[in-house]
């Protein structure tokens, strides 16, 4: 049982890398071994997928925050910043072409 819990924890944490298919295969293995009932498998799969997605989002937020802290808020251009600059550049090019 301790091994099953350990597998479930690692499965949930590794979901961001492994994907839903891997979760389903591991759950199927546990059902075949009799460590998990078929009825429990569906809800466990859903729960692990949900927790994996939540963990993935938290990690992404942490990484984003750390990068911003290291680089400073103004060090990296956002997509909106780049789009604004492209629009200004296009306007300047049109003005130069008209002259």
PADOKE-781419 format. One record per residue: x, y, z of N, C-alpha, C in turn. Coordinates in steps of 0.1 Angstrom, whole numbers, plus 5000, padded with zeros to 4 digits. Layout:
N
XYZXYZXYZ...
//
This chain:
99
500849885000500050005000500950135000502050125008502850245008503450264994503850164987504350174974503350234964502050194966500950254958500850404960500850444973500750584976501950664970503050604971504250664965504150684950503650584944503450584929502450694926501450704933500350804931500950944932501750964942502351104945503251134933504151044930505051074919504351084906503351014904502551024892501851164891501351214902500751344902501751454899502951444905503951544903504551534889504651414884505251404871504251424859503051454862502051464852502351574841502951674845503251784836504251734825505051634828505951584819505351454812504751374819504251244814503051254806502051334810500851344803499751254807498551274803497351194807497551054804498051024792498150884788499050794797500150854802500950784811500250764825499450864829498650844841497750724840497050724828496050614826496750484826497950474819498650344819499050294833499550394841499950354854498750314863497650384861496450344869495950204865495950174851495550044846496449934852497749964854498749864860498249844874497949944882497549924896496249844897495349864887494049794887494349644884495249614874495649474871496249404882497049484890497749414901496849404913495649464913494749454924494949554935495849644932496149754942495149864942494249864932493249964930492049904923490849944928489649894922489349964909488549904900488249974887487350094890486550084900485650204904486550324908487550294916488450404921489350464910489650384899490550424889490150554882488850564879488450684871488550814879488150804892488250924900489650964903490550854905491950884908492650944896492250894884492850954872492551094871491251134872490851274871491451354882491551304894492251384905493751404902494451304897495851324894496051414883495251404873495351494861495151644866494051664874493751794879494951844888495451764897496551804905497851834897498051754887499151774879499151904871497951934866497752064859497952184869497452164881497652274891499052294895499752184896501252184899501952254888501652214876502252274864502152424864500852474866500652614866501452684877501452624889502252684900503752694897504252584891505652594887505952694876505052704866505152814856505152954863504252974872504153104879505453134887505953034894507153044901508353084892508453014881509553034872509453174866508253214862508053344857508453454867507953434880508353534890509853534893510453424893511953424895512653484884512253464872512953524860512753674861511553724864511353864865512153924876512253854887513053904899514553914895515053814887516453814884516753924873515753934863516054024852515454164854514654174864513954304866512754314857511754384861510454394854510554444840511554544838511654604825512654544816513254434820514354374813513854304800512754244801512254164790510954234784510954234770509854294763508654194763507454244765506254164764505854154750504954064747504454064733503754194729503054254739502354384736503454494733504554484740505654584738506154574724506354454720506954424706505954474696504654444698503654484688503554634687503654704698503654854698504854904690505954844693507154894685507054864670506454754667506254714653505354814646504254854653503354954648504055094646504855134656505555254654506555254643507255144641508255124631507555134617506355064616505655074603505155214600504755284610504255424608505455514604506655494610507855574606508255534591508155404588508555364574507555424564506255434568505355494558505655644556505955714568506255854567507555874558508555794560509755804552509455784537508655684535508355644521507555764514506755834522505955944517506756064514507856084521508756194519509556184506
//
